[in-house]
Amino acid sequence: VVYVFTDCVFFFLPGLCFCYSIINGPTNATVLAGSEARFNCTVSVGWVILIWLSNGNPVLTVINSEGAFETSDRFTSQNYTSSNGFTSELIIHNTQLSDSGKIECSIQQPSKSSFAFLSVQVNGSLFIKNSTLTVTENKTVEIVCEALGWAPAPEITWMTNDSFIDKSRYVTQQSQRSDGLHDALSILTLTLTDTEILTCLADIEALPNPQNATLTCIFLNSTI
């Protein structure tokens, strides 16, 4: 006898009852463009068909009796079986900005799904035009740091030697390009009283450490 409910199918046989469901769905991930993104979906024993979708488009299908069917080299899978159920790991290779969005694990018979979101970020370039700058006493200088080709727009901060500079000392402007990437221009204004090493830092969530560019400001006392 077969009974169909909203979340699962029950098969009633003498001494047996099976319910197919998603035990653990995928979780959100943030990665740098060009790297791998991985998502796990664990389903209970007895599942029939599992489908992975990216932004609503099927990218990989796993059939219990036959294994995985891959439609692209960029979307592959690894499978793990335990006493608790079956886990399909979706691997997205060479991630692109366009991969950002909804990643969905769906099982058939019955139809049930679980989803997460992928954020693909781009680590752009960061530079200060000069590596050294000579500054005289009582002279105010403006130092420009440029961040080009990022996604999303990076957070820009400044440091002098080992200390962060107050945000009131610099102004940062951001703009989005036609290709969807972001540029940022940060201008630091200060009056030096000693030789200092200035560092511009750009950070996005996917970076393990902020990218940085440095400038050595050499202070010349007027008495010299």
C-alpha positions as CSV (number, residue, x, y, z in Angstrom):
1,V,0.0,0.0,0.0
2,V,1.3,3.5,-0.9
3,Y,0.3,6.7,0.8
4,V,1.5,10.1,-0.6
5,F,1.9,13.0,1.8
6,T,3.2,16.6,1.2
7,D,6.8,15.9,2.3
8,C,7.4,12.2,1.7
9,V,6.0,8.9,0.4
10,F,5.2,6.1,2.8
11,F,5.3,2.5,1.6
12,F,3.5,0.2,4.0
13,L,4.6,-3.4,3.8
14,P,4.6,-5.9,6.6
15,G,7.0,-4.5,9.1
16,L,8.4,-1.8,6.8
17,C,7.8,2.0,6.3
18,F,9.9,4.3,4.2
19,C,9.9,8.1,4.1
20,Y,12.1,9.9,1.5
21,S,13.1,13.4,2.6
22,I,16.0,15.9,2.6
23,I,17.9,15.5,5.9
24,N,20.3,18.4,5.5
25,G,20.3,20.9,2.6
26,P,23.0,23.0,1.2
27,T,24.4,26.1,3.1
28,N,25.3,29.5,1.8
29,A,28.8,30.0,0.4
30,T,31.0,33.0,-0.6
31,V,34.0,32.3,-2.8
32,L,36.5,34.1,-5.0
33,A,35.9,34.0,-8.8
34,G,38.0,31.2,-10.3
35,S,37.9,29.0,-7.2
36,E,35.6,26.0,-6.4
37,A,32.3,26.2,-4.6
38,R,30.9,23.1,-2.8
39,F,27.4,22.3,-1.6
40,N,26.2,19.2,0.2
41,C,22.7,17.7,0.2
42,T,21.9,14.7,2.4
43,V,18.7,12.7,1.7
44,S,17.3,9.7,3.5
45,V,17.6,6.1,2.4
46,G,15.3,5.1,-0.5
47,W,15.6,8.3,-2.6
48,V,15.2,7.9,-6.3
49,I,16.3,11.0,-8.2
50,L,18.3,14.0,-7.0
51,I,18.7,17.2,-9.1
52,W,21.0,20.1,-8.6
53,L,19.9,23.5,-10.0
54,S,21.8,26.8,-10.4
55,N,19.5,29.8,-10.6
56,G,16.6,27.5,-11.6
57,N,18.6,25.7,-14.3
58,P,19.4,21.9,-13.9
59,V,23.1,21.4,-13.9
60,L,23.5,17.9,-12.5
61,T,21.3,14.9,-12.0
62,V,21.9,11.9,-9.7
63,I,19.9,8.7,-10.1
64,N,20.0,6.2,-7.3
65,S,20.4,3.2,-9.6
66,E,22.8,4.7,-12.1
67,G,24.8,7.5,-10.6
68,A,25.5,11.1,-11.6
69,F,24.8,12.6,-15.0
70,E,26.9,15.7,-15.7
71,T,26.0,18.3,-18.3
72,S,29.1,20.5,-17.9
73,D,32.7,20.0,-16.9
74,R,32.2,22.9,-14.5
75,F,29.5,21.1,-12.5
76,T,30.6,17.8,-11.0
77,S,29.8,15.8,-7.9
78,Q,31.1,13.4,-5.3
79,N,28.8,11.0,-3.4
80,Y,28.9,9.7,0.1
81,T,26.8,6.9,1.6
82,S,26.3,6.3,5.3
83,S,23.8,4.5,7.5
84,N,21.9,7.9,7.9
85,G,21.5,8.5,4.2
86,F,23.1,9.6,1.0
87,T,25.0,12.8,0.5
88,S,25.6,14.4,-2.9
89,E,28.3,17.1,-3.0
90,L,27.9,19.5,-5.9
91,I,31.3,21.0,-7.0
92,I,31.3,24.2,-9.1
93,H,34.7,24.6,-10.8
94,N,36.2,27.9,-12.0
95,T,33.3,29.9,-10.5
96,Q,32.2,33.0,-12.4
97,L,30.4,36.1,-11.3
98,S,27.3,34.9,-13.2
99,D,27.2,31.8,-11.0
100,S,26.1,34.0,-8.0
101,G,22.5,33.2,-6.9
102,K,20.3,30.3,-5.8
103,I,21.7,26.8,-5.6
104,E,19.0,24.2,-5.1
105,C,18.9,20.5,-4.2
106,S,15.7,18.8,-5.3
107,I,14.5,15.2,-4.9
108,Q,11.7,13.6,-6.9
109,Q,9.0,11.2,-5.9
110,P,7.9,13.2,-4.0
111,S,9.1,16.6,-5.1
112,K,10.9,18.4,-2.3
113,S,13.8,20.9,-2.4
114,S,16.3,22.8,-0.2
115,F,18.3,25.8,-1.3
116,A,21.2,28.1,-0.4
117,F,22.9,31.1,-2.0
118,L,26.2,31.4,-3.7
119,S,28.1,34.7,-3.8
120,V,31.0,34.8,-6.2
121,Q,33.3,37.8,-5.6
122,V,36.1,39.2,-7.6
123,N,39.5,40.3,-6.2
124,G,40.6,43.2,-8.3
125,S,43.7,45.3,-8.4
126,L,44.9,47.8,-5.8
127,F,47.7,50.4,-6.1
128,I,49.2,53.7,-5.0
129,K,50.9,55.4,-7.9
130,N,54.2,56.1,-6.0
131,S,56.2,53.8,-3.8
132,T,57.9,56.7,-2.0
133,L,57.1,60.4,-1.4
134,T,59.1,63.2,0.1
135,V,57.2,65.6,2.3
136,T,58.4,68.8,3.9
137,E,57.4,70.2,7.3
138,N,53.9,71.8,7.6
139,K,52.9,70.6,4.1
140,T,49.6,68.9,3.6
141,V,49.6,66.1,1.1
142,E,46.9,64.0,-0.7
143,I,47.7,60.3,-1.3
144,V,45.5,58.5,-3.8
145,C,44.7,54.7,-3.7
146,E,42.8,53.1,-6.5
147,A,41.0,49.7,-6.5
148,L,39.9,48.5,-9.9
149,G,37.7,45.6,-11.1
150,W,36.2,44.4,-7.8
151,A,32.9,42.7,-7.0
152,P,31.4,43.7,-4.7
153,A,32.9,47.2,-4.1
154,P,35.7,46.7,-1.6
155,E,35.9,48.4,1.8
156,I,38.9,50.7,1.9
157,T,40.8,51.5,5.0
158,W,44.2,53.2,5.7
159,M,46.9,52.5,8.2
160,T,50.0,54.4,9.3
161,N,52.8,52.2,10.5
162,D,50.7,49.7,12.6
163,S,47.7,51.9,13.4
164,F,44.4,52.5,11.6
165,I,43.8,56.1,10.4
166,D,40.6,57.7,11.4
167,K,38.0,57.6,8.6
168,S,37.6,61.4,8.8
169,R,41.1,61.7,7.2
170,Y,40.1,60.1,3.9
171,V,37.3,60.1,1.4
172,T,36.4,57.1,-0.7
173,Q,34.3,57.1,-3.9
174,Q,32.9,54.0,-5.6
175,S,31.5,53.4,-9.0
176,Q,30.1,50.4,-10.9
177,R,31.3,49.6,-14.5
178,S,29.2,48.3,-17.4
179,D,30.7,44.8,-16.8
180,G,29.3,44.7,-13.3
181,L,32.6,45.2,-11.6
182,H,33.3,48.1,-9.2
183,D,36.1,50.7,-8.9
184,A,37.0,52.7,-5.8
185,L,39.1,55.8,-5.3
186,S,40.3,56.7,-1.9
187,I,42.1,60.0,-1.1
188,L,43.9,60.4,2.2
189,T,44.8,63.9,3.4
190,L,47.4,64.4,6.1
191,T,50.2,66.5,7.4
192,L,53.3,64.5,8.5
193,T,55.6,65.2,11.4
194,D,57.8,62.2,10.8
195,T,58.7,59.6,8.2
196,E,55.8,57.1,8.0
197,I,54.8,54.0,6.1
198,L,51.2,54.3,4.8
199,T,49.1,51.3,3.8
200,C,45.9,51.3,1.8
201,L,43.8,48.1,2.4
202,A,40.9,46.8,0.3
203,D,38.7,44.0,1.7
204,I,35.8,41.8,0.6
205,E,34.2,38.9,2.4
206,A,35.8,36.1,0.3
207,L,39.4,37.3,0.9
208,P,41.2,35.6,3.8
209,N,43.2,38.8,4.3
210,P,42.7,42.3,2.8
211,Q,44.8,43.2,-0.2
212,N,47.2,46.1,0.5
213,A,49.4,48.7,-1.2
214,T,52.0,50.7,0.6
215,L,53.8,54.1,0.3
216,T,56.8,55.3,2.3
217,C,56.5,59.0,3.1
218,I,59.9,60.5,3.9
219,F,59.6,63.6,6.1
220,L,62.2,66.4,5.7
221,N,62.6,68.8,8.6
222,S,63.0,72.4,7.4
223,T,66.0,72.8,9.7
224,I,67.9,70.2,7.6
